[in-house]
């Protein structure tokens, strides 16, 4: 299969003879075009994307606030995640892929047994960082009238007349959700590092 990297020399190294230079690890020109332009949405603020989805599209389609928030976060972070996975997949040495083809492995077997595990190990740290960032950025959706943790804390603090206790509790809840994820990532890294050294 063709692996498009945007680098002609790298494409030839991976076995591609003259593909679309702007592709990002995909095969069809239409899919490459959509993926490339979707990735570029990283250049616009998440807040702006939420406003466009909820308020900008209201004349054509009125999305519920929760749906607009979900779509905005998903589209924004999917662009970041796609680049993490693309770079992780391309980090696997070409020699291993050629060896798997020589041994008669199918593309699916190569991905499942050789390329996927190594790529996931490379992608684990930035992927975990993005998930923690997604958890924190969920507080932004309150601008769409979605009452999430931060918004509920704001309402409670306003009623209480103080941000000290509500703010500390809110921060503790965010940490309680993000720290286990980071700890799990570190545990997996240690296990895989130990297995690789055996």
N, C-alpha and C positions, 0 to 999 in steps of 0.2 A: 504494500500500500504506500501511497505517497504521503510524506510528512512535509508540509509546507512550513518553512520557518521565516520567510522573508529574506533569507540569505542564500543566494544562488549556489555558492560553493557548498554550504551546509546541505542544501537540498540534494546536490549531486552525491555528497558523501552518504546520505541516507537512502540513495537509490532512486531519487526523483530526477528524471530527465526533462527539464523544462516545464515547471509548473507555475502556477500563479504566485508571483513573488510576495504578494501581500497576504498570503494565506496564513492562518494560525492553526496548525495541527488539524486540518480538516481536508476533505477531498473535493467537494463540489464548489464550483466558483460562487454560486449563489449563497451557499452556507458560509463560505469564507468571507464574502462581502458583509453579510449580516453580522457575523461574529466580530469582524474587525471594527465595524462601526458601533456595535454594542459596547465593546471594550473601551472605546473612546469616551463613553459617558462618564468615565472616571474624572474627566476634566471639568465636569460641572458639579456644583455643590449638591449634596443630598437634599438640603432644605429646598433648593430650587426645583429639584425633581418632584418632591412631594407636592409643592405648590402647583406645578403643571398638571400632575395627575389628578389632584383633587379639585382645584379651582379652574385651571386652564381648560380642562376637558369637560367642564360642567355643561357647556353649551351643547355638546354633542352627546355625552354620556355622563350621567351622574353616578359616580362610584361611591359606595358607602365609605365612610372615613377609615374604617378598619381595613377594607380591601385596598384602598389607595395607599395606606401606610404599608401594608404587606407587600404590595407590588413595588413600591418605591424602594424599600429596603432590599427586597430580593433582587431587583434589577441592578441596583447600585453595587451590592456586594458580589453578585454573580460575575460582574466585570473584573473585580479584583481577584476572585477565586479562579477564574478561567486562566488568568495570566500565571498564577501560582502553579496550577496543574500543568499548564503548557510547558513552563520552564522546567518543572520537575520531570516530566516525561522526556524532554529533550536532554536532560542531564545524564540519562542512562547511556553508557558507552555504546557506540555503534557496533563494536565488535561482538558484544553480547547478543545484539539483535540478529546480526549475521550468523552467529553460531546457532541460534535457535532455529533459523530458517534452514541451515544446513542439516540440523538434526530432524527436520521434518515437522517442527511445531507449527501449528496454525497461528494466525494472528491473534485469535482469542486466547490460545494457550500461552503465547508469548506475553501478552498483556497480563494475564492472570498469574503466571508463575515467575516471570522474569522482570518485565518492565514495571508492572503495577506495584509490587512490593518495594522496589527500590525508589520509585518515584514518590510513593506515599511517605517513605522515610524522609526524603528531602523536603516534601511539602508540609510535613507535620507542624513544624514550628511557625512558619508564616500563616498556615491555615488556622492554627489555634489563636494566633494573634488577631486574625480577622474575625473569628467568632466572638472573641472577647470584645472587640471593637463594635461588632454588630449589636451585642447585648447593651453596650453603653449608648450607642446611637439610637436605640429604640426610644430613648427619652425625647428625641426630636419630634416624634410623631404626635406629640401633644399639641402641636400647632394646627393639626387637622381635627381638633376636638376629640381625639382619642384619649381616654383617661387611662394612662398606664401608671407605672410605679411613681415616676417623678411628678406627674401631674396630680396624682392622688396625694402625694406628700405635700405639694404646694397647697392643695385645698385644705389639708389637715393643718398645715402650719399657719395658714391665714386664719382659720377658725381658732387656733390655739393662741395666736398672737406672737409666736416665736418660732424661729427656724432651727434652734439648737437641737432639741430632741428629735423632731421629725427628720432633720437632715442627717443626723448620726444614724438613725434607724434605717433610713433609705440607703445610705452608703454601705451599711452593714449587710443589707439585703443584696445589693449589687455584688459585693465581695463574696457573699455566700453562694451566689450563682456562678461567678467567674473563677474563683480560686480552685474549686474541684476540677474544672475543665483544664486549667493550667497544670494542676498536679497530675492529672491523668496523662497529659501530653509528656510531662517529664518522666513519668513512669515508663511509658512506651519507648521513649528515647533511650532510657537506660537499658531496658530489656533488649532492644534491637542492637545497641552498641555492644552489649555483652555477647549476644549471639554472633555478631559480625567478627568479634575478636577470637571466637573459638576456632 
